[in-house]
Amino acid sequence: MTSHSVAVRLGARTVSARPVTDDETETVELIVLDTDVVVIGGGAAGLTAAMVLGRSRRRVTLIDAGEPRNAPSAHLHGFPSRDGADPAEMATLARDEVRDYGVEIRTGRVSGLDGTEERGFAVQVEDGGVLTTRAVLVTTGLRDELPEIAGLRERWGNDVLHCPYCHGFEVRDTPLAVLGGDNRPFTLHQAQLVRQWSDDVVFFPHRITPTDDERHRLRARGVRIVEGEVTRIVLEGGAVSGVELADGRVVPRRTVFVGPRFVPRDRLLTSLGCEVDDNGWVRVDPSGRTSVAGVWAAGNVVDSPAQLINAAGAGSKAAIALNHHLLADDIERAVASDDGTG
Ligand SMILES: Cc1cc2nc3c(=O)[nH]c(=O)nc-3n(C[C@H](O)[C@H](O)[C@H](O)COP(=O)(O)OP(=O)(O)OC[C@H]3O[C@@H](n4cnc5c(N)ncnc54)[C@H](O)[C@@H]3O)c2cc1C
């Protein structure tokens, strides 16, 4: 009596079961994958990708922990037709639109990712549940690590900012501070950059030591430099009113710019073995394809400067590449199972 396993794929699905054939001599292993694509993360990149894939009639599940990076801000800018919108409202609108194309949206956190393109991927959701899928798109964003200074975290995204393209126009011509953070080159560049929005900019080097040349270049553009350790951002009436130094001085300011350390939320990708570049960021090709077949990544998780519109664009690009990848597989399997009589 012989017994062997055969994996059978039916069109877009791989079917799983262990039916025993009539004469019980052959076991056919059938694997059912729940979806074509699981999108992990539902910010601008993930929602856009899910929309493109849903409109392409793919079976898609999006799993999102619901903490997009810009959530602390009351308003978003630089996204035509949504300029000034509440980020939460934009997310709600986008989720409704995506659901209209048959995409399943689950609230939850993915805690594990395993598998291969050949066998399919298993997506482990925290609090139980595993989803199986032909391909994965990771759009989990990044974490902004701020310097440990009292008051910074409380006002992050409102009058403690990092990106003048997002919120610089709203604080134009007002007293601005730039804090030297752990991200030295970013901070020094920021001090020069925000000068474009106001002629009243104070740079607090805090724990970084600018070179003479860097100091000269800042002063030449009218940026004031105030030395000393910053101990606190002074808040009054729930808003920034100044920057306090260790010697007790308070420099009145209305807005503080700071350079966070950008930490990609890429554990799912690295645990699968995705290659990283020299800076430790997961390497992707221009379509978002990682080094692991069947796994794509888009948005801030692989591209820290990406704004909402870039993250959305990267999500769209990855979705189209992913769909082409699945299509190539669909064609191959259809040809392999075609007996030539049709
Ligand atoms: C304070 C602030 C204000 C900003 N304002 C603007 C602005 O006005 N205009 C602009 O263009 N850009 C703005 N940005 C930048 C903008 O936030 C990013 O461009 C954008 O969020 C990137 O989108 P994303 O989809 O890559 O990641 P995100 O929007 O961060 O989305 C990632 C999603 O994945 C989820 N997630 C993470 N891990 C998991 C997991 N394991 N399982 C399931 N889900 C997970 C997160 O909860 C989150 O919902 C701002 C950034 C900050 C910090």
The ligand as an SDF file (V2000), in Angstrom:
LIG
                    3D

 53 58  0  0  0  0  0  0  0  0999 V2000
    3.1370   64.1120   15.1100 C   0  0  0  0  0  0  0  0  0  0  0  0
    3.1710   63.8460   13.6450 C   0  0  0  0  0  0  0  0  0  0  0  0
    2.3800   64.5900   12.7870 C   0  0  0  0  0  0  0  0  0  0  0  0
    2.4240   64.3310   11.4130 C   0  0  0  0  0  0  0  0  0  0  0  0
    1.6770   65.1260   10.5770 N   0  0  0  0  0  0  0  0  0  0  0  0
    1.7220   64.9030    9.2590 C   0  0  0  0  0  0  0  0  0  0  0  0
    1.0200   65.7630    8.3480 C   0  0  0  0  0  0  0  0  0  0  0  0
    0.3540   66.7180    8.7570 O   0  0  0  0  0  0  0  0  0  0  0  0
    1.1230   65.4940    7.0220 N   0  0  0  0  0  0  0  0  0  0  0  0
    1.8690   64.4570    6.5360 C   0  0  0  0  0  0  0  0  0  0  0  0
    1.9140   64.2750    5.3200 O   0  0  0  0  0  0  0  0  0  0  0  0
    2.5490   63.6400    7.3650 N   0  0  0  0  0  0  0  0  0  0  0  0
    2.4810   63.8400    8.7050 C   0  0  0  0  0  0  0  0  0  0  0  0
    3.1890   63.0220    9.5590 N   0  0  0  0  0  0  0  0  0  0  0  0
    3.8670   61.8340    9.0070 C   0  0  0  0  0  0  0  0  0  0  0  0
    2.8300   60.6910    8.9130 C   0  0  0  0  0  0  0  0  0  0  0  0
    2.3960   60.3670   10.2050 O   0  0  0  0  0  0  0  0  0  0  0  0
    3.4330   59.4730    8.2190 C   0  0  0  0  0  0  0  0  0  0  0  0
    3.8140   59.8580    6.9170 O   0  0  0  0  0  0  0  0  0  0  0  0
    2.4290   58.3430    8.0800 C   0  0  0  0  0  0  0  0  0  0  0  0
    1.8490   58.0480    9.3250 O   0  0  0  0  0  0  0  0  0  0  0  0
    3.1060   57.0850    7.5260 C   0  0  0  0  0  0  0  0  0  0  0  0
    2.1060   56.1440    7.2500 O   0  0  0  0  0  0  0  0  0  0  0  0
    2.3440   54.5800    7.4750 P   0  0  0  0  0  0  0  0  0  0  0  0
    1.1290   53.9260    6.9260 O   0  0  0  0  0  0  0  0  0  0  0  0
    3.6610   54.1950    6.9530 O   0  0  0  0  0  0  0  0  0  0  0  0
    2.4260   54.3750    9.0690 O   0  0  0  0  0  0  0  0  0  0  0  0
    1.3770   54.7250   10.2110 P   0  0  0  0  0  0  0  0  0  0  0  0
    0.4570   55.8090    9.8060 O   0  0  0  0  0  0  0  0  0  0  0  0
    2.1710   54.9450   11.4450 O   0  0  0  0  0  0  0  0  0  0  0  0
    0.5170   53.3970   10.3460 O   0  0  0  0  0  0  0  0  0  0  0  0
    1.0360   52.2060   10.8540 C   0  0  0  0  0  0  0  0  0  0  0  0
   -0.1160   51.4220   11.4780 C   0  0  0  0  0  0  0  0  0  0  0  0
    0.3330   50.0950   11.7480 O   0  0  0  0  0  0  0  0  0  0  0  0
   -0.1480   49.7260   13.0270 C   0  0  0  0  0  0  0  0  0  0  0  0
    0.7140   48.6530   13.5570 N   0  0  0  0  0  0  0  0  0  0  0  0
    1.9960   48.7380   13.9940 C   0  0  0  0  0  0  0  0  0  0  0  0
    2.4450   47.5210   14.3860 N   0  0  0  0  0  0  0  0  0  0  0  0
    1.4190   46.6640   14.1700 C   0  0  0  0  0  0  0  0  0  0  0  0
    1.2530   45.2640   14.3500 C   0  0  0  0  0  0  0  0  0  0  0  0
    2.2430   44.5050   14.8360 N   0  0  0  0  0  0  0  0  0  0  0  0
    0.0620   44.7060   14.0420 N   0  0  0  0  0  0  0  0  0  0  0  0
   -0.9590   45.4620   13.5410 C   0  0  0  0  0  0  0  0  0  0  0  0
   -0.8490   46.7920   13.3320 N   0  0  0  0  0  0  0  0  0  0  0  0
    0.3220   47.3840   13.6450 C   0  0  0  0  0  0  0  0  0  0  0  0
   -0.0920   51.0060   13.8480 C   0  0  0  0  0  0  0  0  0  0  0  0
   -0.9190   50.9170   14.9890 O   0  0  0  0  0  0  0  0  0  0  0  0
   -0.5930   52.0200   12.8050 C   0  0  0  0  0  0  0  0  0  0  0  0
   -1.9970   52.1290   12.8220 O   0  0  0  0  0  0  0  0  0  0  0  0
    3.2190   63.2830   10.9110 C   0  0  0  0  0  0  0  0  0  0  0  0
    4.0220   62.5370   11.7890 C   0  0  0  0  0  0  0  0  0  0  0  0
    4.0130   62.8220   13.1320 C   0  0  0  0  0  0  0  0  0  0  0  0
    4.9010   62.0410   14.0610 C   0  0  0  0  0  0  0  0  0  0  0  0
  1  2  1  0
  2  3  1  0
  2 52  2  0
  3  4  2  0
  4  5  1  0
  4 50  1  0
  5  6  2  0
  6  7  1  0
  6 13  1  0
  7  8  2  0
  7  9  1  0
  9 10  1  0
 10 11  2  0
 10 12  1  0
 12 13  2  0
 13 14  1  0
 14 15  1  0
 14 50  1  0
 15 16  1  0
 16 17  1  0
 16 18  1  0
 18 19  1  0
 18 20  1  0
 20 21  1  0
 20 22  1  0
 22 23  1  0
 23 24  1  0
 24 25  2  0
 24 26  1  0
 24 27  1  0
 27 28  1  0
 28 29  2  0
 28 30  1  0
 28 31  1  0
 31 32  1  0
 32 33  1  0
 33 34  1  0
 33 48  1  0
 34 35  1  0
 35 36  1  0
 35 46  1  0
 36 37  1  0
 36 45  1  0
 37 38  2  0
 38 39  1  0
 39 40  1  0
 39 45  2  0
 40 41  1  0
 40 42  2  0
 42 43  1  0
 43 44  2  0
 44 45  1  0
 46 47  1  0
 46 48  1  0
 48 49  1  0
 50 51  2  0
 51 52  1  0
 52 53  1  0
M  END
$$$$
